[in-house]
Amino acid sequence: MDKKLSLLMVLDHPEIPLHNNPAELGARKPVRKREVSFGTRTNDGSKAWDTFMSLSATAKKLGINFYSYIYDRISGTLEIPNLAVVIAQRAKEHDLAASWDTSP
């Protein structure tokens, strides 16, 4: 029953995508690179790789140059807003949470 409710949630919240193709396609390139390079050597290396790949994909989706963002963070200039802030701003601009609003 829970699965049915999860599947039908899109009827109440039309902003939910009907598929996860963008996520699957986004994961394909890093997975192929990992397979070709035989992966990382340590658990810490795997965590670092995953973090950088996630940051890279998020920055790309937001139209932010990944290398500029990393330089901005490492140098401490902080001229580029935090990615979470950009995501929240864009969600608000596009009214993505409108169907979740439960206030009267």
Stockholm file with secondary structure:
# STOCKHOLM 1.0

chainA/1-104         MDKKLSLLMVLDHPEIPLHNNPAELGARKPVRKREVSFGTRTNDGSKAWDTFMSLSATAKKLGINFYSYIYDRISGTLEIPNLAVVIAQRAKEHDLAASWDTSP
#=GR chainA/1-104 SS CHHHHHHHHHHHCTTSCSCCHHHHHHHHHHHHHHHHTTCCSSHHHHHHHHHHHHHHHHHHHHTCCHHHHHHHHHHTCCCSCCHHHHHHHHHHHTTTTGGGCCCC
#=GC SS_cons         CHHHHHHHHHHHCTTSCSCCHHHHHHHHHHHHHHHHTTCCSSHHHHHHHHHHHHHHHHHHHHTCCHHHHHHHHHHTCCCSCCHHHHHHHHHHHTTTTGGGCCCC
//
